[in-house]
Amino acid sequence: MRGGRATGRPLLPKPINDSEITVMTKRYRSDIDLFSDAAIHTPYPAWKKLRDIAPAVWLTRYDMWAVARYDDVKAVLGNWEVFTTAHGVAMDDRVNAATSGPGRANSLTSDPPLHDRIRSVTGAPLRPRGLREIEERVHCAARVLVDDICARGDVDAMEDVAHILPMDLVREFVGLPAAGKKSMLRWAAATFDAMGPMNALGQAAVLQIQELHRYCINEAVPPNLKPGGWADRLYQAADAGKIERSQCPGMMREYIGPALDTTIFGIGHLLRYLSLDRSQWDMLKADRTLVPNAINEALRMDAPIRSFTRLVREDTRLGDVQLNADDRLIVLYGSANRDERHYNNPDRFDITRDNRDQLAFGYGLHTCGGMHLARLEMAALLEAMLEKIIYFETDMPTIAMNNTLRGFEAMPMRVFAA
């Protein structure tokens, strides 16, 4: 072991010769339900059971594989040629049909060359160069937020802290009409609910997603968009011939979901873990260079997005598990980050851990496009808190019940200002 994790390269899928292909026998099976209320509330025991069985485990409830170990998750995410997102990343075929293909795909649900064209447009304001234009605005907003919670003392860590920067700034930067600004968080949660099975959460999300689709088609269009905002830039790119105009509504959804939830829930986890062990907070106070590590460690401990799916293009293997073409895999980011095969004592929050390789934002071609914005907002908030707050406490959080997201709906917080 070295640097807090096991060494060794990820296991790459092994091609199978025609002579080796046999009728698939699903040797490794489980009736675990990853989407029961109990598993959504506390997923760690189910993840460990799956990790202990095999590199891939056939979920009998959903007729698809679950990939739970770090090396195997990284291998799947890093090989888009075999494990594609171009047929969607949801569990339901209807949702996948509605979110992939011509005129519907975004950068997550497409492969090159379409992926590259889309990402060149949607990713432009989210890359480091684009973020430099808004960096001071983010830090200023963080300082105002921290002054407010210091004055109040008792706040809700989610509604009064974690929501504020992502909601206010993304609303401002995307530049949607007023009705969309009010509904962004609700639509985002529904979008992620629909990525899971069509249980009660998934079914309830369908009507809201239809509402979002109508909004993107009918209202979030020029001249209703803020000139120069991120949404408006999509249509500017279409006018310049970089993308098809019909792609703009689907691409706009990248700004209405991932740009919010990954950051909101990431902040919530960061606050919770720092409040549970004051020694970690005191280390940060003494050494601000640990801020990026603290952010990574919170993301490692609880990935805001628990899972997405991939479709297998061709017969292949993960370890000794044979996968057939057209099988679908549930790729468990959250489980991979808790894999004891990769991290020493993975259930312990440790901001000094070498955690730069955590997979909360994915890996490879489809790494989260909003990753740098999320890090900027989390760092700005944490740095402002370190300046103004001696320490803070949180009480037991309320888990947000969502098929895909892992985070808190509410969490009492008491702030002790300097």
C-alpha positions in Angstrom: 0.0 0.0 0.0 1.3 3.5 -0.8 -0.2 7.0 -0.4 -3.4 5.6 1.3 -4.5 3.3 -1.6 -3.5 0.1 -3.2 -1.2 0.3 -6.2 -1.8 -1.3 -9.6 -3.5 -0.4 -12.8 -7.3 -0.7 -13.4 -8.4 -4.0 -14.9 -9.1 -3.4 -18.6 -11.8 -5.5 -20.3 -10.4 -8.5 -22.1 -11.6 -9.1 -25.6 -13.1 -12.5 -26.2 -12.3 -14.6 -29.3 -15.2 -16.0 -31.2 -14.2 -19.5 -30.1 -14.4 -18.5 -26.4 -17.9 -17.0 -26.6 -20.5 -19.2 -25.0 -24.0 -18.7 -23.8 -23.7 -16.4 -20.8 -24.3 -18.0 -17.5 -24.8 -15.4 -14.8 -22.6 -17.1 -12.1 -22.7 -14.1 -9.8 -26.3 -13.1 -8.9 -27.9 -11.1 -6.2 -31.5 -10.0 -5.3 -30.2 -6.9 -3.6 -32.4 -3.9 -4.3 -30.2 -0.8 -4.6 -33.3 1.4 -4.9 -35.3 0.4 -1.9 -35.9 3.2 0.7 -33.5 1.5 3.0 -30.7 1.2 0.4 -31.2 4.8 -0.7 -31.0 6.0 2.9 -27.9 3.9 3.8 -26.3 2.3 0.7 -23.0 1.2 2.2 -23.9 -2.4 3.3 -25.4 -3.3 -0.1 -22.4 -1.9 -1.9 -20.0 -3.9 0.2 -22.0 -7.1 -0.4 -21.8 -6.5 -4.1 -18.0 -5.7 -4.0 -17.4 -8.9 -2.1 -19.2 -11.1 -4.7 -17.5 -10.3 -8.0 -16.3 -7.7 -10.4 -19.8 -7.6 -11.8 -23.0 -8.9 -10.2 -26.3 -9.7 -12.0 -29.1 -7.9 -10.2 -32.1 -10.3 -10.5 -34.6 -7.5 -9.7 -33.5 -5.3 -12.6 -31.9 -7.8 -15.1 -28.7 -5.8 -15.4 -25.2 -5.9 -13.9 -23.9 -3.9 -11.0 -20.2 -2.9 -11.1 -19.1 -1.9 -7.6 -15.3 -2.3 -7.2 -13.0 0.6 -7.8 -10.8 -0.9 -10.5 -13.7 -2.3 -12.5 -15.7 1.0 -12.2 -12.7 2.9 -13.5 -12.1 0.4 -16.3 -15.7 0.7 -17.5 -15.7 4.5 -17.3 -12.4 4.7 -19.1 -13.5 2.6 -22.1 -16.4 4.3 -23.9 -15.7 2.3 -27.0 -17.0 -0.9 -25.3 -19.2 0.6 -22.5 -21.2 3.3 -24.3 -23.4 6.1 -23.1 -24.8 6.8 -26.6 -27.9 4.7 -25.7 -28.5 6.6 -22.5 -27.3 6.3 -18.9 -30.7 5.5 -17.3 -32.1 2.1 -16.3 -35.4 2.6 -18.2 -35.4 2.1 -22.0 -38.0 4.8 -22.5 -35.9 7.4 -20.6 -32.9 6.4 -22.6 -34.7 6.8 -25.9 -35.9 10.2 -24.8 -32.4 11.4 -23.8 -30.1 10.0 -26.5 -29.9 10.0 -30.2 -30.2 12.9 -32.8 -31.6 16.1 -31.4 -31.9 14.7 -27.9 -28.4 13.8 -26.7 -26.1 15.9 -24.5 -22.4 15.3 -23.9 -23.1 12.6 -21.4 -25.4 10.6 -23.7 -23.2 10.7 -26.8 -19.9 9.3 -28.0 -17.4 11.0 -30.3 -17.6 12.7 -32.7 -21.0 14.1 -31.5 -19.8 14.2 -27.9 -16.8 16.3 -28.8 -19.0 18.8 -30.7 -21.4 19.1 -27.9 -18.8 19.4 -25.1 -16.9 22.0 -27.1 -19.9 24.3 -26.7 -21.5 23.3 -23.3 -18.1 23.0 -21.7 -16.6 26.3 -22.8 -17.8 28.4 -19.8 -17.0 25.5 -17.4 -13.4 25.0 -18.3 -10.7 26.7 -16.2 -10.3 29.6 -18.7 -14.0 30.3 -18.7 -14.2 30.1 -14.9 -11.5 32.7 -14.5 -14.1 35.2 -15.8 -16.4 34.5 -12.9 -14.0 33.5 -10.1 -14.1 36.8 -8.2 -17.9 36.8 -8.5 -18.0 33.3 -6.9 -15.6 34.3 -4.0 -17.5 37.5 -3.4 -20.8 35.6 -3.2 -19.2 33.1 -0.8 -18.0 35.9 1.6 -21.5 37.5 1.6 -23.0 34.1 2.4 -20.6 33.4 5.3 -21.2 36.8 6.8 -24.9 36.0 6.7 -24.7 32.7 8.5 -22.3 34.0 11.0 -24.8 36.8 11.9 -27.6 34.2 12.2 -25.8 31.5 14.1 -28.4 28.8 13.7 -29.1 27.9 10.1 -30.1 24.9 7.9 -26.9 23.7 6.3 -28.7 22.8 3.1 -31.3 25.5 2.5 -29.2 28.4 3.9 -25.7 27.3 2.9 -25.3 24.5 0.4 -28.1 25.7 -1.9 -27.1 29.4 -2.0 -24.0 29.6 -4.2 -25.1 27.0 -6.8 -28.6 28.2 -7.1 -27.9 31.9 -7.2 -24.8 31.7 -9.4 -26.0 29.1 -11.8 -29.3 30.9 -12.3 -27.3 34.1 -13.0 -24.8 32.5 -15.3 -27.2 30.3 -17.3 -29.6 33.2 -17.8 -33.0 31.4 -18.0 -36.4 33.1 -18.0 -37.9 33.6 -14.5 -40.1 30.5 -14.5 -37.1 28.3 -15.2 -35.0 29.9 -12.4 -37.7 29.0 -9.9 -38.0 25.4 -11.1 -34.4 24.4 -11.7 -33.8 22.5 -8.5 -37.1 20.6 -8.8 -36.4 19.7 -12.4 -32.9 18.6 -11.6 -34.0 16.2 -8.9 -36.7 14.7 -11.2 -34.1 14.2 -13.9 -31.9 12.2 -11.6 -34.9 10.2 -10.2 -35.7 9.2 -13.8 -32.2 7.7 -14.2 -33.1 4.9 -11.9 -35.8 2.3 -12.1 -39.5 3.2 -12.7 -40.3 2.9 -9.0 -42.5 5.5 -7.3 -39.7 8.0 -7.4 -39.1 7.4 -11.1 -42.7 7.5 -12.1 -43.3 10.7 -10.2 -40.4 12.3 -12.1 -41.8 11.7 -15.5 -44.4 14.5 -15.5 -41.8 17.0 -14.2 -39.4 16.0 -16.9 -42.1 16.5 -19.5 -42.6 20.0 -18.0 -38.8 20.7 -18.3 -38.8 19.5 -21.9 -41.7 21.8 -22.8 -39.9 24.7 -21.0 -36.7 24.1 -23.0 -38.6 23.9 -26.3 -41.0 26.8 -25.9 -39.7 29.2 -23.3 -36.0 28.9 -22.9 -35.3 30.3 -26.3 -34.0 33.6 -27.7 -35.0 36.4 -27.1 -36.2 35.2 -23.6 -32.6 34.2 -22.6 -30.2 36.5 -20.9 -27.9 37.9 -23.6 -24.5 36.3 -23.3 -25.6 33.8 -20.7 -24.6 30.1 -21.0 -28.0 29.2 -22.5 -27.9 32.0 -25.0 -24.4 30.9 -26.1 -25.8 27.5 -27.1 -28.0 29.3 -29.7 -25.1 31.5 -30.7 -23.1 28.3 -31.4 -26.1 27.0 -33.5 -26.2 30.2 -35.5 -22.5 29.9 -36.1 -23.0 26.3 -37.5 -21.1 24.6 -34.6 -24.2 22.5 -33.6 -27.7 21.9 -34.9 -30.3 24.2 -33.4 -32.4 21.2 -32.5 -29.7 20.1 -30.1 -29.9 23.2 -28.0 -32.8 22.1 -25.7 -31.2 18.8 -24.8 -27.8 20.5 -24.3 -29.4 23.1 -22.0 -30.4 20.4 -19.6 -26.7 20.0 -18.7 -26.9 23.3 -17.0 -30.2 22.6 -15.2 -29.0 19.4 -13.4 -25.4 18.5 -12.9 -24.3 22.1 -12.4 -26.5 22.2 -9.3 -26.8 18.9 -7.6 -23.2 17.7 -7.6 -22.2 21.0 -5.9 -25.2 21.3 -3.5 -24.8 17.7 -2.2 -21.0 17.9 -2.3 -21.2 21.0 0.0 -23.6 19.2 2.3 -21.3 16.2 2.7 -18.3 18.4 3.2 -20.0 20.3 6.0 -21.3 17.2 7.7 -17.9 15.4 7.7 -16.0 18.4 8.9 -18.4 19.0 11.7 -18.2 15.4 12.9 -14.4 15.5 13.5 -13.2 18.9 14.7 -9.6 17.7 14.4 -10.1 17.8 10.6 -11.4 21.3 10.8 -8.5 22.4 13.0 -6.0 20.9 10.4 -7.7 23.0 7.7 -7.5 26.1 9.9 -3.8 25.5 10.3 -3.0 24.6 6.7 -5.3 26.0 3.9 -3.4 24.0 1.3 -5.5 21.1 2.5 -8.7 22.6 1.1 -8.6 20.7 -2.2 -8.0 17.5 -0.3 -10.9 18.1 2.0 -13.2 18.6 -1.0 -11.9 15.4 -2.6 -12.4 13.5 0.6 -16.0 14.6 1.1 -16.7 13.6 -2.5 -15.0 10.3 -2.0 -16.9 9.5 1.1 -20.2 10.3 -0.5 -20.4 10.7 -4.3 -23.3 13.1 -5.0 -24.2 10.9 -8.0 -24.4 7.3 -6.8 -24.6 5.6 -10.2 -25.3 5.8 -13.9 -25.6 3.0 -16.4 -23.6 2.0 -19.5 -24.5 -0.4 -22.4 -22.1 -3.1 -23.5 -21.3 -2.8 -27.2 -19.6 -6.2 -27.7 -18.9 -9.4 -25.8 -16.2 -8.7 -23.2 -15.2 -9.6 -19.6 -14.5 -7.9 -16.3 -12.2 -10.2 -14.5 -13.8 -13.7 -14.7 -17.3 -12.3 -15.5 -18.5 -12.6 -19.1 -20.6 -9.7 -20.3 -22.6 -9.9 -23.5 -23.3 -7.3 -26.1 -26.4 -5.2 -25.2 -26.1 -6.0 -21.5 -26.6 -2.9 -19.3 -24.4 -2.1 -16.3 -25.2 0.0 -13.3 -21.8 1.7 -12.5 -21.6 2.5 -8.8 -19.4 5.5 -8.3 -20.2 5.7 -4.6 -19.3 2.1 -4.0 -16.0 2.4 -5.9 -14.9 5.3 -3.7 -15.5 3.2 -0.6 -13.6 0.1 -1.9 -11.3 -1.3 0.7 -9.3 -2.9 -2.2 -8.2 0.6 -3.2 -8.3 2.8 -0.1 -7.0 2.1 3.4 -9.8 2.4 6.0 -12.2 3.8 3.3 -15.0 4.6 5.7 -12.9 7.1 7.6 -12.9 10.8 6.6 -9.3 11.9 6.4 -8.3 15.1 4.6 -4.7 14.1 4.5 -5.4 11.0 2.4 -4.2 10.8 -1.2 -7.6 11.0 -2.7 -7.0 12.7 -6.0 -8.2 9.6 -7.9 -11.7 9.5 -6.4 -14.4 8.9 -8.9 -17.3 11.1 -7.8 -17.0 13.1 -11.0 -16.5 10.1 -13.1 -13.5 9.3 -15.2 -12.4 9.4 -18.8 -14.3 10.9 -21.7 -17.5 11.5 -19.8 -16.0 13.1 -16.7 -18.5 15.6 -15.2 -18.4 18.8 -17.3 -19.3 20.9 -14.2 -16.5 19.5 -12.1 -14.3 22.6 -12.1 -17.3 24.9 -11.3 -18.2 22.6 -8.4 -14.7 22.7 -7.0 -14.5 26.5 -7.4 -17.8 27.0 -5.4 -16.9 24.5 -2.7 -13.4 26.0 -2.3 -14.7 29.6 -2.2 -17.2 28.7 0.5 -14.7 26.7 2.6 -12.1 29.5 2.4 -14.6 32.1 3.5 -15.7 29.9 6.4 -12.1 29.4 7.5 -11.7 33.1 7.7 -14.8 33.9 9.7 -15.8 30.8 11.7 -14.1 29.3 14.7 -16.0 26.0 14.3 -19.5 24.8 13.6 -21.7 21.9 14.5 -24.3 20.0 12.5 -27.2 17.8 13.7 -28.6 14.6 12.1 -29.4 15.3 8.5 -32.5 14.3 6.6 -31.6 12.2 3.6 -32.9 13.3 0.2 -34.7 10.3 -1.3 -33.6 10.1 -4.9 -32.9 7.2 -7.2 -29.5 8.6 -8.3 -28.5 11.4 -6.0 -26.8 11.0 -2.6 -27.3 14.0 -0.4 -29.3 15.7 2.3 -32.6 17.5 2.2 -32.0 19.3 5.4 -29.4 19.5 8.2 -29.4 21.8 11.2 -26.2 23.7 11.7 -24.8 26.0 14.4 -22.1 28.5 13.6 -19.6 29.9 16.1 -18.2 33.0 14.5 -14.7 34.4 15.1 
